């Protein structure tokens, strides 16, 4: 199984026209179980305050 480390830019890319195709595809691969999401405590903390 492929493990992929992500930071806030991946999640932000879901809302950016330039990157949304790739970011959303990666999120779907996590949801489908094709890849394993690896995320730091710092990134989680940064996302807590996101809209």
RAFENFEN-V519593 format. One record per backbone hydrogen bond with DSSP energy under -1.0 kcal/mol. NH is the residue of the N-H (numbers start at 1). CO is the residue of the C=O. E is the energy in kcal/mol with one decimal. If there is no record, write none. Layout:
BEGIN
nh co e
NH CO E
NH CO E
END
This chain:
BEGIN
nh co e
4 36 -2.9
6 38 -2.3
10 7 -1.4
12 8 -2.7
13 9 -2.0
15 12 -1.8
16 13 -1.3
19 16 -1.3
20 16 -2.4
23 19 -2.7
24 20 -2.5
25 21 -1.6
26 22 -2.1
27 23 -2.2
28 24 -2.3
29 25 -1.9
30 26 -1.8
31 27 -2.4
32 28 -2.4
33 30 -1.0
34 29 -1.9
35 29 -1.2
36 2 -2.9
38 4 -2.5
44 40 -2.1
45 41 -2.3
46 42 -2.4
47 43 -2.2
48 44 -1.3
50 47 -1.5
END
